[in-house]
Amino acid sequence: MNPFLEIVLRAVGAFLAVLLITRLIGKSQIGQLTVTDFVNGIVIGSLAAALAIDLRTPAIYYFAGLAVFSGLTLVLEWATMKSRPLRKVLEDEPTVVIHNGKILETKMHNMRYHVDDLLMQLRAKAVFNIADVEFAVLEPNGELSVLLKSQKRPVTPEDLRLPTKYEGMPSELIVDGTVIEQNLIQNNLDEEWLYRELEKQGVRSVEEVLFASLDSSRNLYVDRRKDDIDHLSDTTDKVPGKFPQ
């Protein structure tokens, strides 16, 4: 077989194999990436890359390796779901690194987590003063959860005893020029209603719409493919001119 064609076929096979593995593993590993998950991902990626370009080794060996690693990952996922002690061993536990405005140096030292990392993650949470922090917890996936002291938290309507309306989650009605009929049915609406509402906003065809959603108050938000914007703000240092929309 032509080497170039073989690389193409092996690369397609590696891509499909990794795609299948990620679908089997699910969203939890991506959204809550622990150290074990990270290392596992590197190994699976390395095997897939070698499968694509290492023509000296039969592809079946790499597929077998991918199958073993994905199988072990699924077994561990199942085992940690069944056993909390095992989950704590494999995924670690949250660790308090700030308590009542005081940095817990011993715990940070045990995790090899230094002050610069702490300050960086605090700033990412819009916290610039450690004295304002009641608790800061380093999660197993490396994220920092921060609870501000009560007098430093933003005021909420509940604090002021103000009544609020239920907002809910907007329903997508049009995505990339395609009507999502299921969402219309769930909201007890039909396409005729949608077309009438679009006409009120000057939209003649669904294909003109990039995105449209309906909130809990029955307000229809519509974003066209071509936006009529007189002046578009730009954060770069480019020379002013016609900006793409």
C-alpha positions as YAML, in Angstrom:
chain: A
units: angstrom
residues:
- id: 1
  name: MET
  ca: [0.00, 0.00, 0.00]
- id: 2
  name: ASN
  ca: [1.12, 3.54, -0.70]
- id: 3
  name: PRO
  ca: [2.66, 4.96, 2.55]
- id: 4
  name: PHE
  ca: [0.77, 8.23, 2.22]
- id: 5
  name: LEU
  ca: [-2.57, 6.43, 1.77]
- id: 6
  name: GLU
  ca: [-1.76, 4.16, 4.72]
- id: 7
  name: ILE
  ca: [-1.07, 7.18, 6.96]
- id: 8
  name: VAL
  ca: [-4.39, 8.73, 5.90]
- id: 9
  name: LEU
  ca: [-6.30, 5.52, 6.67]
- id: 10
  name: ARG
  ca: [-4.54, 5.02, 10.01]
- id: 11
  name: ALA
  ca: [-5.13, 8.66, 10.96]
- id: 12
  name: VAL
  ca: [-8.84, 8.31, 10.18]
- id: 13
  name: GLY
  ca: [-8.94, 5.13, 12.27]
- id: 14
  name: ALA
  ca: [-7.13, 6.84, 15.16]
- id: 15
  name: PHE
  ca: [-9.50, 9.80, 14.99]
- id: 16
  name: LEU
  ca: [-12.58, 7.57, 15.04]
- id: 17
  name: ALA
  ca: [-11.14, 5.50, 17.89]
- id: 18
  name: VAL
  ca: [-10.45, 8.56, 20.06]
- id: 19
  name: LEU
  ca: [-13.87, 9.98, 19.20]
- id: 20
  name: LEU
  ca: [-15.50, 6.71, 20.30]
- id: 21
  name: ILE
  ca: [-13.47, 6.66, 23.53]
- id: 22
  name: THR
  ca: [-14.44, 10.24, 24.43]
- id: 23
  name: ARG
  ca: [-18.10, 9.44, 23.79]
- id: 24
  name: LEU
  ca: [-17.88, 6.34, 25.98]
- id: 25
  name: ILE
  ca: [-16.13, 8.14, 28.81]
- id: 26
  name: GLY
  ca: [-18.73, 10.91, 28.78]
- id: 27
  name: LYS
  ca: [-18.74, 14.54, 29.86]
- id: 28
  name: SER
  ca: [-17.74, 14.03, 33.48]
- id: 29
  name: GLN
  ca: [-14.09, 13.33, 32.72]
- id: 30
  name: ILE
  ca: [-13.83, 16.41, 30.49]
- id: 31
  name: GLY
  ca: [-15.63, 18.74, 32.89]
- id: 32
  name: GLN
  ca: [-13.89, 17.43, 36.03]
- id: 33
  name: LEU
  ca: [-10.41, 16.53, 34.81]
- id: 34
  name: THR
  ca: [-8.36, 15.01, 37.66]
- id: 35
  name: VAL
  ca: [-4.65, 14.16, 37.56]
- id: 36
  name: THR
  ca: [-5.48, 10.53, 36.74]
- id: 37
  name: ASP
  ca: [-7.78, 11.60, 33.91]
- id: 38
  name: PHE
  ca: [-5.13, 13.99, 32.60]
- id: 39
  name: VAL
  ca: [-2.43, 11.29, 32.45]
- id: 40
  name: ASN
  ca: [-4.90, 8.85, 30.91]
- id: 41
  name: GLY
  ca: [-5.75, 11.38, 28.22]
- id: 42
  name: ILE
  ca: [-2.08, 11.92, 27.40]
- id: 43
  name: VAL
  ca: [-1.48, 8.17, 27.03]
- id: 44
  name: ILE
  ca: [-4.55, 7.67, 24.82]
- id: 45
  name: GLY
  ca: [-3.52, 10.66, 22.70]
- id: 46
  name: SER
  ca: [0.02, 9.32, 22.35]
- id: 47
  name: LEU
  ca: [-1.25, 5.91, 21.25]
- id: 48
  name: ALA
  ca: [-3.55, 7.53, 18.70]
- id: 49
  name: ALA
  ca: [-0.71, 9.67, 17.32]
- id: 50
  name: ALA
  ca: [1.59, 6.65, 17.05]
- id: 51
  name: LEU
  ca: [-1.18, 4.69, 15.34]
- id: 52
  name: ALA
  ca: [-1.44, 7.39, 12.68]
- id: 53
  name: ILE
  ca: [2.25, 7.67, 11.75]
- id: 54
  name: ASP
  ca: [4.13, 4.55, 12.94]
- id: 55
  name: LEU
  ca: [3.98, 2.40, 9.82]
- id: 56
  name: ARG
  ca: [6.47, -0.17, 11.18]
- id: 57
  name: THR
  ca: [4.05, -1.46, 13.83]
- id: 58
  name: PRO
  ca: [0.80, -3.17, 12.84]
- id: 59
  name: ALA
  ca: [-2.21, -0.94, 13.52]
- id: 60
  name: ILE
  ca: [-3.97, -3.72, 15.43]
- id: 61
  name: TYR
  ca: [-1.45, -3.40, 18.27]
- id: 62
  name: TYR
  ca: [-2.29, 0.26, 18.78]
- id: 63
  name: PHE
  ca: [-6.02, -0.39, 18.55]
- id: 64
  name: ALA
  ca: [-5.56, -3.06, 21.22]
- id: 65
  name: GLY
  ca: [-3.71, -0.58, 23.43]
- id: 66
  name: LEU
  ca: [-6.45, 2.02, 22.97]
- id: 67
  name: ALA
  ca: [-9.09, -0.58, 23.79]
- id: 68
  name: VAL
  ca: [-7.26, -1.60, 26.98]
- id: 69
  name: PHE
  ca: [-6.81, 1.98, 28.22]
- id: 70
  name: SER
  ca: [-10.37, 2.96, 27.40]
- id: 71
  name: GLY
  ca: [-11.63, -0.23, 29.07]
- id: 72
  name: LEU
  ca: [-9.61, 0.44, 32.22]
- id: 73
  name: THR
  ca: [-10.89, 4.03, 32.27]
- id: 74
  name: LEU
  ca: [-14.48, 2.84, 32.09]
- id: 75
  name: VAL
  ca: [-13.86, 0.24, 34.82]
- id: 76
  name: LEU
  ca: [-12.36, 2.91, 37.09]
- id: 77
  name: GLU
  ca: [-15.28, 5.24, 36.38]
- id: 78
  name: TRP
  ca: [-17.70, 2.47, 37.36]
- id: 79
  name: ALA
  ca: [-15.68, 1.52, 40.46]
- id: 80
  name: THR
  ca: [-15.44, 5.09, 41.73]
- id: 81
  name: MET
  ca: [-19.19, 5.48, 41.27]
- id: 82
  name: LYS
  ca: [-19.73, 2.43, 43.49]
- id: 83
  name: SER
  ca: [-17.04, 3.05, 46.12]
- id: 84
  name: ARG
  ca: [-16.57, 6.40, 47.84]
- id: 85
  name: PRO
  ca: [-13.27, 5.38, 49.56]
- id: 86
  name: LEU
  ca: [-11.83, 4.31, 46.20]
- id: 87
  name: ARG
  ca: [-13.01, 7.56, 44.65]
- id: 88
  name: LYS
  ca: [-11.17, 9.51, 47.33]
- id: 89
  name: VAL
  ca: [-7.98, 7.51, 46.73]
- id: 90
  name: LEU
  ca: [-8.04, 7.91, 42.94]
- id: 91
  name: GLU
  ca: [-9.48, 11.41, 42.62]
- id: 92
  name: ASP
  ca: [-8.19, 12.97, 45.87]
- id: 93
  name: GLU
  ca: [-10.23, 15.25, 48.11]
- id: 94
  name: PRO
  ca: [-10.90, 19.00, 48.29]
- id: 95
  name: THR
  ca: [-8.40, 20.83, 50.49]
- id: 96
  name: VAL
  ca: [-8.99, 24.08, 52.39]
- id: 97
  name: VAL
  ca: [-6.11, 26.49, 51.68]
- id: 98
  name: ILE
  ca: [-7.57, 29.69, 53.20]
- id: 99
  name: HIS
  ca: [-9.59, 29.82, 56.41]
- id: 100
  name: ASN
  ca: [-11.00, 33.10, 57.69]
- id: 101
  name: GLY
  ca: [-8.48, 35.15, 55.73]
- id: 102
  name: LYS
  ca: [-5.50, 33.03, 56.81]
- id: 103
  name: ILE
  ca: [-3.39, 31.00, 54.39]
- id: 104
  name: LEU
  ca: [-2.86, 27.39, 55.52]
- id: 105
  name: GLU
  ca: [0.80, 26.98, 54.59]
- id: 106
  name: THR
  ca: [1.19, 23.37, 55.75]
- id: 107
  name: LYS
  ca: [-1.61, 22.08, 53.53]
- id: 108
  name: MET
  ca: [-0.31, 24.08, 50.58]
- id: 109
  name: HIS
  ca: [3.21, 22.72, 51.12]
- id: 110
  name: ASN
  ca: [1.92, 19.13, 51.21]
- id: 111
  name: MET
  ca: [0.26, 19.66, 47.83]
- id: 112
  name: ARG
  ca: [3.27, 21.56, 46.39]
- id: 113
  name: TYR
  ca: [0.89, 24.45, 45.77]
- id: 114
  name: HIS
  ca: [2.58, 27.82, 46.13]
- id: 115
  name: VAL
  ca: [1.30, 31.30, 46.93]
- id: 116
  name: ASP
  ca: [1.68, 32.57, 43.34]
- id: 117
  name: ASP
  ca: [-0.74, 29.88, 42.12]
- id: 118
  name: LEU
  ca: [-3.15, 30.80, 44.90]
- id: 119
  name: LEU
  ca: [-3.06, 34.51, 44.09]
- id: 120
  name: MET
  ca: [-3.50, 33.85, 40.37]
- id: 121
  name: GLN
  ca: [-6.59, 31.70, 40.93]
- id: 122
  name: LEU
  ca: [-8.02, 34.21, 43.40]
- id: 123
  name: ARG
  ca: [-7.66, 36.99, 40.82]
- id: 124
  name: ALA
  ca: [-9.46, 34.76, 38.30]
- id: 125
  name: LYS
  ca: [-12.36, 34.78, 40.78]
- id: 126
  name: ALA
  ca: [-12.19, 38.61, 41.00]
- id: 127
  name: VAL
  ca: [-10.72, 38.39, 44.52]
- id: 128
  name: PHE
  ca: [-7.69, 40.63, 45.12]
- id: 129
  name: ASN
  ca: [-7.62, 40.73, 48.92]
- id: 130
  name: ILE
  ca: [-7.03, 37.52, 50.86]
- id: 131
  name: ALA
  ca: [-8.46, 39.16, 53.96]
- id: 132
  name: ASP
  ca: [-11.88, 39.16, 52.22]
- id: 133
  name: VAL
  ca: [-11.90, 35.36, 51.92]
- id: 134
  name: GLU
  ca: [-13.77, 33.19, 54.42]
- id: 135
  name: PHE
  ca: [-12.86, 29.88, 52.78]
- id: 136
  name: ALA
  ca: [-10.85, 28.90, 49.71]
- id: 137
  name: VAL
  ca: [-10.93, 25.24, 48.71]
- id: 138
  name: LEU
  ca: [-8.61, 23.64, 46.15]
- id: 139
  name: GLU
  ca: [-10.68, 21.04, 44.30]
- id: 140
  name: PRO
  ca: [-9.32, 17.69, 43.00]
- id: 141
  name: ASN
  ca: [-9.35, 19.03, 39.42]
- id: 142
  name: GLY
  ca: [-7.16, 22.02, 40.40]
- id: 143
  name: GLU
  ca: [-9.97, 24.60, 40.47]
- id: 144
  name: LEU
  ca: [-10.18, 27.00, 43.40]
- id: 145
  name: SER
  ca: [-13.60, 27.50, 45.02]
- id: 146
  name: VAL
  ca: [-13.89, 30.75, 46.98]
- id: 147
  name: LEU
  ca: [-16.40, 31.84, 49.62]
- id: 148
  name: LEU
  ca: [-16.12, 35.51, 50.52]
- id: 149
  name: LYS
  ca: [-16.83, 36.81, 53.99]
- id: 150
  name: SER
  ca: [-20.49, 37.72, 54.40]
- id: 151
  name: GLN
  ca: [-19.80, 41.47, 54.53]
- id: 152
  name: LYS
  ca: [-17.82, 41.27, 51.28]
- id: 153
  name: ARG
  ca: [-20.34, 39.37, 49.16]
- id: 154
  name: PRO
  ca: [-22.45, 41.15, 46.52]
- id: 155
  name: VAL
  ca: [-25.92, 42.13, 47.69]
- id: 156
  name: THR
  ca: [-28.69, 39.93, 46.28]
- id: 157
  name: PRO
  ca: [-32.45, 40.61, 45.96]
- id: 158
  name: GLU
  ca: [-32.95, 38.06, 48.76]
- id: 159
  name: ASP
  ca: [-30.73, 40.15, 51.06]
- id: 160
  name: LEU
  ca: [-32.92, 43.19, 50.33]
- id: 161
  name: ARG
  ca: [-36.10, 41.10, 50.54]
- id: 162
  name: LEU
  ca: [-37.09, 42.09, 47.03]
- id: 163
  name: PRO
  ca: [-39.47, 39.83, 45.08]
- id: 164
  name: THR
  ca: [-38.12, 38.40, 41.84]
- id: 165
  name: LYS
  ca: [-39.72, 36.67, 38.86]
- id: 166
  name: TYR
  ca: [-38.83, 33.18, 37.73]
- id: 167
  name: GLU
  ca: [-36.46, 33.45, 34.77]
- id: 168
  name: GLY
  ca: [-35.94, 29.87, 33.73]
- id: 169
  name: MET
  ca: [-33.82, 28.90, 30.75]
- id: 170
  name: PRO
  ca: [-34.39, 30.35, 27.27]
- id: 171
  name: SER
  ca: [-35.51, 27.89, 24.60]
- id: 172
  name: GLU
  ca: [-33.62, 27.79, 21.32]
- id: 173
  name: LEU
  ca: [-36.12, 28.21, 18.50]
- id: 174
  name: ILE
  ca: [-33.79, 28.86, 15.56]
- id: 175
  name: VAL
  ca: [-30.15, 27.81, 15.28]
- id: 176
  name: ASP
  ca: [-28.16, 28.62, 12.15]
- id: 177
  name: GLY
  ca: [-31.29, 29.15, 10.05]
- id: 178
  name: THR
  ca: [-33.00, 25.93, 11.16]
- id: 179
  name: VAL
  ca: [-36.20, 25.89, 13.23]
- id: 180
  name: ILE
  ca: [-36.03, 23.65, 16.31]
- id: 181
  name: GLU
  ca: [-39.54, 22.21, 16.10]
- id: 182
  name: GLN
  ca: [-39.26, 20.21, 19.34]
- id: 183
  name: ASN
  ca: [-38.73, 23.38, 21.36]
- id: 184
  name: LEU
  ca: [-41.70, 25.04, 19.67]
- id: 185
  name: ILE
  ca: [-43.90, 22.12, 20.70]
- id: 186
  name: GLN
  ca: [-42.59, 22.20, 24.27]
- id: 187
  name: ASN
  ca: [-43.62, 25.85, 24.48]
- id: 188
  name: ASN
  ca: [-47.06, 25.15, 22.95]
- id: 189
  name: LEU
  ca: [-46.18, 27.20, 19.87]
- id: 190
  name: ASP
  ca: [-46.12, 26.56, 16.14]
- id: 191
  name: GLU
  ca: [-44.20, 27.81, 13.13]
- id: 192
  name: GLU
  ca: [-46.96, 30.23, 12.14]
- id: 193
  name: TRP
  ca: [-46.52, 32.06, 15.46]
- id: 194
  name: LEU
  ca: [-42.77, 32.11, 14.93]
- id: 195
  name: TYR
  ca: [-43.07, 33.55, 11.41]
- id: 196
  name: ARG
  ca: [-45.42, 36.28, 12.65]
- id: 197
  name: GLU
  ca: [-43.00, 37.26, 15.40]
- id: 198
  name: LEU
  ca: [-40.10, 37.32, 12.96]
- id: 199
  name: GLU
  ca: [-42.06, 39.60, 10.61]
- id: 200
  name: LYS
  ca: [-42.61, 42.02, 13.50]
- id: 201
  name: GLN
  ca: [-38.83, 42.30, 13.75]
- id: 202
  name: GLY
  ca: [-38.40, 42.78, 10.01]
- id: 203
  name: VAL
  ca: [-37.19, 39.26, 9.28]
- id: 204
  name: ARG
  ca: [-38.62, 37.84, 6.06]
- id: 205
  name: SER
  ca: [-37.01, 34.41, 6.07]
- id: 206
  name: VAL
  ca: [-35.81, 31.97, 8.71]
- id: 207
  name: GLU
  ca: [-32.58, 31.60, 6.76]
- id: 208
  name: GLU
  ca: [-31.73, 35.20, 7.67]
- id: 209
  name: VAL
  ca: [-31.60, 34.23, 11.36]
- id: 210
  name: LEU
  ca: [-28.42, 32.95, 12.98]
- id: 211
  name: PHE
  ca: [-29.99, 32.41, 16.39]
- id: 212
  name: ALA
  ca: [-33.38, 32.98, 18.04]
- id: 213
  name: SER
  ca: [-34.53, 32.10, 21.56]
- id: 214
  name: LEU
  ca: [-37.61, 32.52, 23.72]
- id: 215
  name: ASP
  ca: [-37.33, 33.45, 27.41]
- id: 216
  name: SER
  ca: [-39.79, 32.60, 30.19]
- id: 217
  name: SER
  ca: [-41.59, 35.93, 29.67]
- id: 218
  name: ARG
  ca: [-42.30, 35.00, 26.02]
- id: 219
  name: ASN
  ca: [-39.85, 37.57, 24.68]
- id: 220
  name: LEU
  ca: [-38.29, 36.51, 21.39]
- id: 221
  name: TYR
  ca: [-34.59, 37.31, 20.91]
- id: 222
  name: VAL
  ca: [-33.42, 37.31, 17.29]
- id: 223
  name: ASP
  ca: [-29.89, 37.65, 15.94]
- id: 224
  name: ARG
  ca: [-29.54, 37.94, 12.16]
- id: 225
  name: ARG
  ca: [-26.67, 36.59, 10.10]
- id: 226
  name: LYS
  ca: [-25.92, 40.10, 8.85]
- id: 227
  name: ASP
  ca: [-26.04, 42.63, 11.68]
- id: 228
  name: ASP
  ca: [-26.66, 46.27, 10.93]
- id: 229
  name: ILE
  ca: [-24.02, 47.88, 13.16]
- id: 230
  name: ASP
  ca: [-22.86, 51.42, 12.44]
- id: 231
  name: HIS
  ca: [-19.84, 51.28, 14.72]
- id: 232
  name: LEU
  ca: [-18.22, 48.12, 16.05]
- id: 233
  name: SER
  ca: [-15.95, 48.41, 19.08]
- id: 234
  name: ASP
  ca: [-12.52, 46.84, 18.57]
- id: 235
  name: THR
  ca: [-10.09, 45.92, 21.36]
- id: 236
  name: THR
  ca: [-7.09, 45.45, 19.04]
- id: 237
  name: ASP
  ca: [-4.63, 48.00, 17.63]
- id: 238
  name: LYS
  ca: [-5.80, 47.55, 14.05]
- id: 239
  name: VAL
  ca: [-6.25, 50.56, 11.80]
- id: 240
  name: PRO
  ca: [-9.92, 51.65, 11.84]
- id: 241
  name: GLY
  ca: [-11.85, 50.50, 8.83]
- id: 242
  name: LYS
  ca: [-14.60, 48.20, 7.84]
- id: 243
  name: PHE
  ca: [-14.97, 45.46, 10.40]
- id: 244
  name: PRO
  ca: [-16.38, 42.03, 9.58]
- id: 245
  name: GLN
  ca: [-19.70, 41.36, 11.25]
...
